[in-house]
């Protein structure tokens, strides 16, 4: 059985460049699916650990994060995932943490979800934002990757489950609705055009080297204020 402990430490560099190097120490951060806290490793002293929360479905990763970063907040989110947490609770809502966040980050989280589950969770995360807060999450664009299934018309989105490709599948292929008794790989792909149709008002950015994932940025409903321009941090 895989342990699902991530060694990635490039998340901070990725989001720092895309968000134009904001003053991170003044921001309260939720790292959704942050595993062991690789974001903090890359951030060094640029992030206030007291203002950093990590939610992840892998209990062992949360325990490691707590040991390595005792001033930060690591919380286990026991939601079902066919690959990362097959013993978890289906449809478990994102827990209330008693905090409103300036920024919610999700690196390579919704790359492992059905469209329906992604929309549900992003809606919950947006309700956890402070006024003028943002959600920034990554996704794979198959047109950029050059890995879309053969078709006369490239699909807007598709998932690969256990090595099989399913184009724009219905709810029956949503992880929360399926019955899977073993770890099963599950990867999703969305075109940039389709992602912006799912989240009107979002901005989509191309990958930042060396990563190959696009980034979608959403603002809280309170964000759009006259005279503030388009900078999410002003």
Backbone as JSON, one array per atom type, in Angstrom:
{
  "sequence": "XXXXXXXXXXXXXXXXXXXXXXXXXXXXXXXXXXXXXXXXXXXXXXXXXXXXXXXXXXXXXXXXXXXXXXXXXXXXXXXXXXXXXXXXXXXXXXXXXXXXXXXXXXXXXXXXXXXXXXXXXXXXXXXXXXXXXXXXXXXXXXXXXXXXXXXXXXXXXXXXXXXXXXXXXXXXXXXXXXXXXXXXXXXXXXXXXXXXXXXXXXXXXXXXXXXXXXXXXXXXXXXXXXXXXXXXXX",
  "N": [[0.84, -1.2, 0.0], [0.55, 2.23, -0.86], [2.17, 5.07, 0.67], [1.72, 7.74, 0.24], [3.16, 10.06, 0.81], [4.34, 13.15, 0.08], [7.17, 14.47, -1.66], [7.44, 16.85, -2.87], [8.51, 20.22, -3.19], [8.09, 22.59, -4.46], [5.86, 24.15, -4.48], [5.53, 26.68, -3.25], [7.21, 28.39, -4.75], [5.9, 28.24, -7.22], [3.24, 29.35, -6.74], [4.0, 31.82, -5.71], [5.19, 33.15, -7.85], [3.04, 33.24, -9.69], [1.16, 34.74, -8.31], [2.41, 37.11, -8.15], [4.4, 37.65, -6.24], [3.39, 38.28, -3.45], [2.95, 39.87, -0.18], [3.51, 37.56, 1.83], [3.7, 37.05, 4.6], [1.76, 38.57, 5.8], [-0.54, 37.28, 5.23], [-3.22, 35.0, 5.82], [-3.24, 31.61, 5.41], [-4.6, 28.8, 3.73], [-3.64, 25.66, 2.95], [-4.81, 23.53, 0.94], [-4.96, 20.14, 0.74], [-2.27, 19.93, 1.27], [-0.42, 18.05, 2.13], [2.6, 17.11, 3.58], [3.39, 19.65, 4.06], [5.05, 20.84, 2.14], [4.94, 23.3, 0.9], [5.7, 25.12, 2.89], [8.36, 24.46, 3.23], [9.54, 25.33, 0.83], [8.96, 28.03, 1.13], [10.52, 29.05, 3.18], [11.47, 31.6, 5.39], [9.47, 33.3, 4.64], [6.82, 33.0, 5.15], [4.44, 33.24, 7.75], [4.27, 30.86, 10.1], [2.35, 30.56, 12.05], [0.11, 31.47, 10.83], [-0.62, 29.68, 8.96], [-2.45, 27.01, 7.64], [-2.97, 23.56, 7.05], [-4.79, 21.18, 5.27], [-5.37, 17.78, 4.77], [-6.02, 14.57, 3.26], [-4.47, 12.44, 3.91], [-3.49, 10.83, 6.66], [-0.98, 10.14, 7.79], [0.73, 11.95, 6.53], [-0.13, 14.38, 7.62], [0.62, 14.0, 10.29], [3.42, 13.99, 10.04], [3.82, 16.6, 9.1], [3.0, 18.07, 11.36], [5.02, 17.43, 13.17], [7.32, 18.48, 11.92], [6.72, 21.18, 11.59], [5.87, 22.75, 14.07], [4.58, 25.13, 14.85], [2.72, 25.66, 12.92], [-0.56, 24.8, 11.58], [-1.9, 21.73, 11.25], [-4.34, 19.69, 9.92], [-6.29, 16.76, 9.81], [-8.29, 15.67, 7.13], [-10.78, 13.68, 6.72], [-11.89, 12.69, 4.25], [-13.28, 10.66, 1.67], [-11.2, 9.22, -0.81], [-10.5, 7.55, -3.73], [-7.92, 6.78, -4.27], [-6.09, 8.13, -2.5], [-7.26, 8.04, 0.04], [-8.92, 5.6, 0.66], [-10.43, 4.55, 2.74], [-11.86, 6.59, 3.76], [-14.49, 9.02, 4.59], [-17.34, 9.35, 2.66], [-18.47, 12.17, 0.81], [-17.83, 14.01, 2.79], [-17.96, 17.15, 4.27], [-15.81, 20.06, 3.88], [-14.03, 20.81, 6.78], [-14.96, 23.26, 9.24], [-12.72, 25.7, 10.28], [-12.6, 27.79, 11.95], [-11.48, 30.12, 11.04], [-11.0, 32.8, 8.74], [-9.75, 32.92, 5.51], [-7.11, 34.54, 3.75], [-5.97, 33.55, 1.49], [-6.51, 30.59, -0.3], [-4.93, 27.72, -1.23], [-4.41, 25.15, -3.63], [-2.6, 22.69, -4.74], [-2.3, 20.46, -7.3], [-4.55, 18.95, -6.52], [-7.29, 18.99, -7.39], [-6.75, 17.75, -9.7], [-7.23, 15.14, -9.38], [-9.9, 14.53, -9.31], [-13.42, 14.19, -10.06], [-15.42, 16.33, -12.12], [-17.81, 17.18, -10.83], [-17.27, 16.81, -8.08], [-15.1, 18.53, -7.76], [-16.29, 21.08, -8.25], [-18.1, 21.18, -6.12], [-16.37, 21.17, -3.83], [-14.77, 23.44, -4.25], [-16.69, 25.42, -4.05], [-17.27, 25.23, -1.3], [-14.77, 25.96, -0.24], [-14.52, 28.6, -1.11], [-16.35, 29.85, 0.52], [-14.96, 30.03, 2.82], [-13.28, 32.11, 2.65], [-11.73, 35.25, 3.5], [-12.91, 38.69, 3.19], [-12.16, 39.86, -0.03], [-10.43, 37.78, -0.41], [-8.7, 34.99, -2.04], [-8.97, 32.0, -4.04], [-6.69, 29.73, -5.29], [-5.96, 27.31, -7.58], [-4.6, 24.35, -9.12], [-4.63, 22.72, -12.36], [-4.67, 20.2, -14.95], [-4.34, 20.93, -18.29], [-5.38, 19.36, -21.11], [-4.84, 20.11, -23.73], [-2.57, 21.63, -23.57], [-0.83, 19.77, -22.51], [-0.82, 17.93, -24.52], [-1.96, 15.43, -24.46], [-4.52, 14.54, -24.85], [-7.31, 12.28, -25.44], [-7.6, 10.45, -28.55], [-9.6, 11.98, -30.92], [-12.13, 13.4, -33.03], [-12.93, 15.84, -32.22], [-11.49, 17.58, -29.69], [-12.08, 16.71, -26.27], [-13.81, 18.6, -23.72], [-13.32, 17.99, -21.11], [-12.01, 15.21, -19.24], [-11.55, 12.02, -17.57], [-9.09, 9.78, -16.29], [-9.24, 6.6, -15.21], [-7.96, 4.02, -13.41], [-6.3, 3.45, -15.59], [-7.99, 3.62, -17.78], [-9.68, 5.71, -20.13], [-12.22, 8.15, -19.79], [-14.5, 10.09, -21.31], [-15.9, 13.16, -20.51], [-17.55, 12.11, -18.3], [-20.54, 10.89, -16.61], [-22.25, 11.26, -13.4], [-21.89, 8.76, -12.33], [-19.25, 8.1, -12.41], [-18.08, 9.67, -10.57], [-15.98, 9.9, -7.77], [-17.1, 9.89, -5.2], [-19.48, 8.63, -5.56], [-19.0, 6.11, -6.46], [-18.21, 2.59, -5.99], [-15.42, 1.37, -4.64], [-13.06, -0.83, -3.61], [-10.37, -0.87, -3.32], [-7.13, 0.75, -3.71], [-7.22, 3.02, -6.31], [-6.13, 4.51, -9.24], [-6.79, 7.87, -10.29], [-7.23, 10.4, -12.42], [-7.75, 13.69, -13.63], [-8.6, 15.94, -16.34], [-8.89, 19.17, -17.72], [-9.83, 21.53, -20.14], [-8.56, 24.87, -20.54], [-10.4, 26.74, -21.45], [-12.81, 25.49, -20.85], [-12.62, 25.37, -18.07], [-12.83, 28.09, -17.33], [-15.44, 28.49, -18.1], [-16.79, 27.01, -16.22], [-16.3, 28.43, -13.91], [-17.22, 31.4, -13.85], [-15.73, 34.58, -14.21], [-13.31, 33.83, -13.22], [-9.7, 33.77, -13.47], [-7.34, 32.31, -15.63], [-4.14, 30.91, -15.72], [-1.14, 30.15, -17.5], [1.22, 27.37, -17.13], [3.93, 27.6, -14.73], [7.28, 27.28, -15.15], [9.26, 24.85, -13.43], [6.9, 23.41, -13.56], [3.93, 21.81, -14.96], [1.32, 22.41, -14.79], [-1.68, 24.27, -15.13], [-3.1, 27.27, -13.65], [-5.93, 28.25, -11.86], [-7.59, 31.09, -10.73], [-9.71, 32.35, -8.3], [-11.86, 34.77, -6.87], [-13.19, 35.99, -3.74], [-16.69, 36.59, -3.09], [-16.97, 39.1, -2.06], [-14.9, 40.47, -3.07], [-14.83, 42.17, -5.42], [-14.56, 45.37, -5.6], [-15.26, 48.8, -6.07], [-12.8, 50.8, -7.65], [-10.61, 49.31, -6.86], [-9.18, 47.91, -8.71], [-7.57, 45.09, -10.37], [-5.81, 43.65, -8.86], [-5.41, 41.06, -6.6], [-4.34, 41.44, -4.11], [-4.3, 44.04, -3.26]],
  "CA": [[0.0, 0.0, 0.0], [1.34, 3.45, -0.94], [2.08, 5.93, 1.85], [1.23, 9.04, -0.23], [3.93, 11.15, 1.39], [4.89, 13.9, -1.03], [8.47, 15.11, -1.5], [7.43, 18.09, -3.65], [8.79, 21.44, -2.42], [8.07, 23.7, -5.42], [4.56, 24.81, -4.48], [5.66, 28.1, -2.92], [7.77, 29.07, -5.93], [4.85, 28.29, -8.24], [2.21, 30.33, -6.4], [4.64, 33.12, -5.5], [5.35, 33.79, -9.16], [1.73, 33.49, -10.3], [0.47, 35.79, -7.55], [3.26, 38.3, -8.25], [5.19, 37.81, -5.01], [2.68, 39.07, -2.44], [3.51, 39.9, 1.18], [2.94, 36.34, 2.39], [3.63, 37.05, 6.07], [0.54, 39.25, 6.23], [-1.69, 36.52, 4.74], [-3.63, 33.76, 6.47], [-3.18, 30.68, 4.27], [-5.04, 27.42, 3.82], [-3.01, 24.8, 1.95], [-5.78, 22.43, 0.82], [-4.22, 19.04, 0.14], [-0.87, 20.33, 1.38], [0.39, 16.9, 2.48], [3.49, 17.3, 4.73], [3.77, 21.06, 4.18], [6.13, 21.2, 1.22], [4.84, 24.74, 0.64], [6.48, 25.82, 3.91], [9.79, 24.21, 2.96], [9.95, 26.26, -0.22], [8.76, 29.42, 1.54], [11.52, 29.5, 4.14], [10.95, 32.51, 6.42], [8.57, 34.27, 4.02], [5.46, 32.73, 5.6], [4.24, 33.13, 9.19], [3.73, 29.53, 10.34], [1.15, 30.67, 12.88], [-1.01, 31.84, 9.97], [-0.68, 28.65, 7.92], [-3.22, 25.79, 7.92], [-2.91, 22.52, 6.04], [-5.79, 20.11, 5.33], [-5.03, 16.71, 3.84], [-6.72, 13.31, 3.55], [-3.49, 11.43, 4.31], [-3.23, 11.06, 8.08], [0.45, 10.06, 8.07], [1.33, 13.19, 6.08], [-0.46, 15.4, 8.62], [1.46, 13.75, 11.47], [4.77, 14.45, 9.71], [3.78, 18.06, 9.08], [2.93, 18.58, 12.73], [6.35, 17.28, 13.79], [8.3, 19.36, 11.28], [6.32, 22.59, 11.67], [5.01, 22.74, 15.25], [3.8, 26.37, 15.0], [1.67, 25.67, 11.9], [-1.77, 24.06, 11.92], [-2.13, 20.61, 10.34], [-5.6, 19.03, 10.28], [-6.66, 15.65, 8.93], [-9.59, 15.77, 6.49], [-11.0, 12.25, 6.47], [-12.81, 12.51, 3.13], [-12.96, 9.52, 0.81], [-10.52, 9.34, -2.1], [-10.26, 6.17, -4.15], [-6.48, 6.49, -4.28], [-5.36, 8.67, -1.37], [-7.9, 7.73, 1.32], [-10.06, 4.73, 0.31], [-11.23, 4.24, 3.92], [-12.43, 7.84, 4.26], [-15.94, 9.25, 4.63], [-17.83, 9.93, 1.42], [-19.22, 13.44, 0.85], [-17.53, 14.74, 4.02], [-17.7, 18.56, 3.96], [-14.58, 20.66, 4.39], [-14.32, 21.22, 8.16], [-14.8, 24.65, 9.65], [-11.48, 25.84, 11.06], [-12.71, 28.98, 12.8], [-10.61, 31.15, 10.48], [-11.25, 33.24, 7.38], [-8.44, 32.88, 4.87], [-6.78, 35.48, 2.68], [-5.68, 32.77, 0.29], [-6.62, 29.13, -0.24], [-4.11, 27.14, -2.3], [-4.59, 23.71, -3.85], [-1.7, 22.26, -5.81], [-2.49, 19.07, -7.75], [-5.62, 18.33, -5.74], [-8.43, 18.76, -8.28], [-6.27, 16.89, -10.79], [-7.6, 13.77, -9.02], [-11.32, 14.56, -8.96], [-14.48, 14.39, -11.03], [-15.88, 17.72, -12.21], [-18.84, 17.44, -9.82], [-16.63, 16.91, -6.77], [-14.3, 19.76, -7.77], [-17.17, 22.24, -8.1], [-18.63, 21.15, -4.75], [-15.35, 21.54, -2.85], [-14.36, 24.83, -4.45], [-17.75, 26.23, -3.46], [-17.07, 25.24, 0.15], [-13.56, 26.71, 0.06], [-14.76, 30.03, -1.31], [-17.08, 30.37, 1.68], [-14.01, 30.16, 3.92], [-12.4, 33.24, 2.36], [-11.93, 36.6, 4.04], [-13.21, 39.64, 2.12], [-11.09, 40.07, -1.01], [-9.54, 36.62, -0.46], [-8.68, 34.27, -3.3], [-8.66, 30.58, -4.15], [-5.84, 29.45, -6.44], [-5.78, 25.86, -7.67], [-3.99, 23.91, -10.37], [-5.29, 21.68, -13.14], [-4.0, 19.81, -16.18], [-5.02, 21.23, -19.55], [-4.9, 18.34, -22.05], [-4.35, 20.73, -24.95], [-1.19, 22.01, -23.29], [-0.06, 18.54, -22.3], [-0.77, 17.12, -25.73], [-2.24, 14.06, -24.05], [-5.95, 14.26, -24.91], [-7.63, 11.08, -26.2], [-7.84, 10.64, -29.97], [-10.99, 12.35, -31.17], [-12.27, 14.42, -34.06], [-13.08, 17.09, -31.49], [-10.93, 17.37, -28.35], [-13.08, 16.87, -25.21], [-13.62, 19.7, -22.77], [-12.7, 17.39, -19.92], [-12.1, 13.75, -19.16], [-10.83, 11.42, -16.46], [-8.46, 8.48, -16.5], [-9.47, 5.81, -14.01], [-7.39, 2.69, -13.54], [-5.72, 3.26, -16.91], [-8.99, 3.77, -18.83], [-10.1, 7.09, -20.35], [-13.67, 8.36, -19.84], [-14.71, 11.46, -21.77], [-17.05, 13.86, -19.92], [-18.4, 11.07, -17.7], [-21.62, 11.29, -15.72], [-22.02, 11.16, -11.96], [-21.54, 7.4, -11.92], [-17.8, 7.98, -12.3], [-17.62, 10.51, -9.46], [-15.43, 9.03, -6.73], [-17.98, 9.82, -4.05], [-20.65, 7.82, -5.91], [-18.61, 4.78, -6.91], [-17.8, 1.62, -4.99], [-14.07, 0.88, -4.96], [-12.54, -1.42, -2.37], [-8.9, -0.88, -3.33], [-6.57, 1.98, -4.23], [-7.45, 3.11, -7.75], [-5.66, 5.79, -9.77], [-7.89, 8.7, -10.79], [-6.67, 11.67, -12.86], [-8.7, 14.47, -14.43], [-8.04, 16.93, -17.26], [-9.87, 20.17, -18.12], [-9.27, 22.59, -20.97], [-8.63, 26.19, -19.9], [-11.67, 27.36, -21.85], [-13.9, 24.87, -20.09], [-12.48, 25.76, -16.67], [-13.38, 29.43, -17.15], [-16.89, 28.4, -18.22], [-17.28, 26.47, -14.96], [-16.13, 29.44, -12.86], [-17.24, 32.73, -14.47], [-14.97, 35.58, -13.47], [-11.99, 33.3, -12.87], [-8.59, 33.97, -14.4], [-6.55, 31.1, -15.81], [-2.77, 31.24, -16.06], [-0.36, 29.0, -17.98], [2.15, 26.82, -16.13], [5.19, 28.24, -14.39], [8.35, 26.28, -15.2], [9.28, 23.61, -14.19], [5.63, 22.69, -13.46], [3.16, 21.72, -16.19], [-0.08, 22.59, -14.44], [-2.26, 25.61, -15.19], [-3.63, 27.75, -12.37], [-7.2, 28.99, -11.89], [-7.69, 31.97, -9.57], [-11.07, 32.82, -8.02], [-11.93, 35.73, -5.78], [-14.38, 35.91, -2.91], [-17.79, 37.4, -3.61], [-16.81, 40.47, -1.56], [-13.65, 41.0, -3.6], [-14.93, 43.16, -6.48], [-14.91, 46.66, -5.0], [-14.93, 49.9, -6.99], [-11.54, 51.51, -7.43], [-9.55, 48.46, -6.36], [-8.43, 47.29, -9.79], [-7.62, 43.63, -10.49], [-4.8, 43.02, -8.02], [-6.09, 40.45, -5.47], [-3.67, 41.7, -2.83], [-4.33, 45.44, -2.88]],
  "C": [[0.88, 1.25, 0.0], [1.13, 4.31, 0.3], [1.57, 7.33, 1.5], [1.88, 10.2, 0.53], [4.64, 11.88, 0.26], [6.25, 14.52, -0.69], [8.54, 16.44, -2.25], [7.64, 19.3, -2.74], [8.73, 22.69, -3.3], [6.77, 24.51, -5.38], [4.68, 26.31, -4.2], [6.18, 28.88, -4.12], [6.7, 29.26, -7.0], [3.83, 29.39, -7.93], [2.79, 31.72, -6.19], [4.79, 33.86, -6.82], [4.0, 34.14, -9.78], [0.98, 34.63, -9.61], [1.31, 37.05, -7.4], [3.89, 38.67, -6.92], [4.51, 38.72, -3.97], [3.42, 39.06, -1.1], [2.91, 38.73, 1.95], [2.78, 36.4, 3.9], [2.39, 37.73, 6.6], [-0.71, 38.46, 5.86], [-1.95, 35.28, 5.59], [-3.91, 32.75, 5.36], [-3.78, 29.34, 4.64], [-4.44, 26.66, 2.64], [-3.87, 23.53, 1.87], [-5.11, 21.29, 0.05], [-2.72, 19.27, 0.21], [0.09, 19.24, 1.83], [1.28, 17.21, 3.69], [3.92, 18.75, 4.91], [4.94, 21.44, 3.31], [6.12, 22.67, 0.86], [5.71, 25.52, 1.63], [7.98, 25.62, 3.71], [10.29, 25.2, 1.92], [9.86, 27.72, 0.2], [9.85, 29.94, 2.46], [10.9, 30.39, 5.2], [9.97, 33.54, 5.85], [7.11, 34.09, 4.44], [5.44, 32.63, 7.12], [3.56, 31.78, 9.47], [2.47, 29.56, 11.2], [-0.1, 30.98, 12.05], [-1.18, 30.86, 8.81], [-1.46, 27.44, 8.42], [-3.05, 24.83, 6.74], [-4.0, 21.5, 6.3], [-5.39, 19.05, 4.33], [-5.73, 15.42, 4.26], [-5.78, 12.2, 3.99], [-3.05, 11.68, 5.74], [-1.74, 11.05, 8.4], [1.18, 11.33, 7.62], [1.07, 14.31, 7.08], [0.41, 15.23, 9.87], [2.89, 14.21, 11.23], [4.82, 15.97, 9.7], [3.76, 18.66, 10.47], [4.29, 18.51, 13.42], [7.35, 18.28, 13.23], [8.0, 20.84, 11.45], [5.36, 22.77, 12.85], [4.18, 24.01, 15.43], [2.67, 26.47, 13.98], [0.51, 24.77, 12.34], [-2.02, 22.98, 10.86], [-3.35, 19.83, 10.81], [-5.9, 17.91, 9.28], [-8.09, 15.84, 8.43], [-9.94, 14.37, 5.99], [-12.05, 12.01, 5.38], [-12.33, 11.37, 2.23], [-12.24, 9.96, -0.47], [-10.14, 7.93, -2.51], [-8.79, 5.8, -4.13], [-5.8, 6.91, -2.98], [-5.96, 8.3, -0.01], [-9.12, 6.84, 1.11], [-10.91, 4.31, 1.5], [-11.93, 5.47, 4.48], [-13.95, 7.92, 4.14], [-16.38, 9.94, 3.34], [-18.65, 11.2, 1.68], [-18.94, 14.25, 2.13], [-17.22, 16.2, 3.68], [-16.33, 19.0, 4.48], [-14.85, 21.17, 5.8], [-14.15, 22.71, 8.38], [-13.59, 24.76, 10.57], [-11.5, 27.06, 11.96], [-11.86, 30.14, 12.33], [-11.14, 31.52, 9.1], [-9.89, 33.45, 6.72], [-8.29, 33.94, 3.78], [-6.52, 34.74, 1.37], [-5.82, 31.29, 0.6], [-5.89, 28.58, -1.46], [-4.41, 25.65, -2.42], [-3.73, 23.3, -5.04], [-1.91, 20.77, -6.08], [-3.46, 18.31, -6.85], [-6.8, 17.99, -6.65], [-8.03, 18.04, -9.56], [-6.65, 15.44, -10.54], [-9.08, 13.68, -8.67], [-12.2, 14.69, -10.19], [-14.9, 15.86, -11.0], [-16.87, 18.07, -11.1], [-18.22, 17.65, -8.45], [-15.79, 18.18, -6.68], [-15.18, 20.99, -7.53], [-17.72, 22.32, -6.68], [-17.6, 21.68, -3.75], [-14.89, 22.98, -3.02], [-15.42, 25.78, -3.91], [-17.6, 26.33, -1.95], [-15.84, 26.07, 0.53], [-13.76, 28.21, -0.12], [-15.51, 30.64, -0.14], [-16.18, 30.55, 2.89], [-13.08, 31.36, 3.74], [-12.76, 34.49, 3.16], [-12.35, 37.51, 2.89], [-11.98, 39.9, 1.27], [-10.06, 38.93, -0.98], [-9.63, 35.92, -1.81], [-8.48, 32.78, -3.07], [-7.82, 30.4, -5.41], [-5.58, 27.95, -6.48], [-5.26, 25.47, -9.05], [-4.85, 22.85, -11.06], [-4.45, 21.38, -14.38], [-4.88, 20.17, -17.37], [-4.52, 20.24, -20.59], [-4.38, 18.92, -23.36], [-2.9, 21.17, -24.79], [-0.31, 20.77, -23.16], [0.11, 17.75, -23.59], [-1.1, 15.67, -25.46], [-3.72, 13.71, -24.12], [-6.21, 12.99, -25.71], [-7.85, 11.41, -27.68], [-9.32, 10.92, -30.2], [-11.03, 13.37, -32.29], [-12.44, 15.8, -33.43], [-12.57, 16.88, -30.07], [-11.98, 17.58, -27.27], [-12.77, 18.04, -24.31], [-12.97, 19.2, -21.49], [-12.88, 15.88, -19.97], [-11.33, 13.27, -17.94], [-10.2, 10.11, -16.92], [-8.54, 7.72, -15.19], [-8.92, 4.41, -14.24], [-6.85, 2.4, -14.92], [-6.69, 3.39, -18.06], [-9.47, 5.23, -18.9], [-11.62, 7.17, -20.49], [-13.91, 9.84, -20.16], [-16.02, 12.01, -21.21], [-18.03, 12.88, -19.27], [-19.49, 11.65, -16.81], [-21.27, 11.05, -14.27], [-21.58, 9.78, -11.53], [-20.04, 7.21, -11.79], [-17.22, 8.93, -11.26], [-17.14, 9.61, -8.33], [-16.39, 8.84, -5.56], [-19.19, 8.92, -4.29], [-20.3, 6.38, -6.25], [-18.25, 3.88, -5.73], [-16.45, 1.05, -5.4], [-13.43, 0.41, -3.66], [-11.02, -1.44, -2.32], [-8.42, 0.46, -3.88], [-6.65, 1.98, -5.76], [-7.0, 4.48, -8.24], [-6.81, 6.54, -10.42], [-7.3, 10.07, -11.13], [-7.64, 12.38, -13.78], [-7.97, 15.55, -15.22], [-9.15, 17.85, -17.73], [-9.19, 21.18, -19.04], [-9.43, 23.93, -20.24], [-9.95, 26.88, -20.21], [-12.83, 26.78, -21.05], [-13.83, 25.26, -18.61], [-13.07, 27.15, -16.43], [-14.89, 29.44, -17.34], [-17.52, 27.86, -16.94], [-17.28, 27.52, -13.86], [-16.07, 30.83, -13.51], [-16.52, 33.75, -13.59], [-13.6, 35.11, -13.05], [-10.95, 33.74, -13.9], [-7.77, 32.69, -14.43], [-5.17, 31.48, -16.33], [-2.03, 29.99, -16.52], [0.64, 28.54, -16.94], [3.38, 27.71, -15.92], [6.25, 27.14, -14.34], [8.97, 26.08, -13.82], [7.95, 22.84, -14.16], [4.9, 22.71, -14.8], [1.66, 21.84, -15.92], [-0.49, 24.05, -14.58], [-2.78, 25.99, -13.8], [-4.9, 28.55, -12.62], [-7.31, 29.8, -10.6], [-9.1, 32.53, -9.48], [-11.03, 33.77, -6.83], [-13.21, 35.54, -4.98], [-15.45, 36.84, -3.46], [-17.69, 38.85, -3.16], [-15.65, 41.19, -2.23], [-13.84, 42.19, -4.53], [-15.48, 44.47, -5.93], [-14.45, 47.78, -5.93], [-13.6, 50.53, -6.63], [-10.4, 50.64, -7.0], [-8.73, 47.8, -7.47], [-8.52, 45.78, -9.73], [-6.58, 42.92, -9.63], [-5.46, 42.41, -6.79], [-5.5, 40.8, -4.12], [-3.7, 43.16, -2.42], [-5.54, 45.76, -2.03]]
}
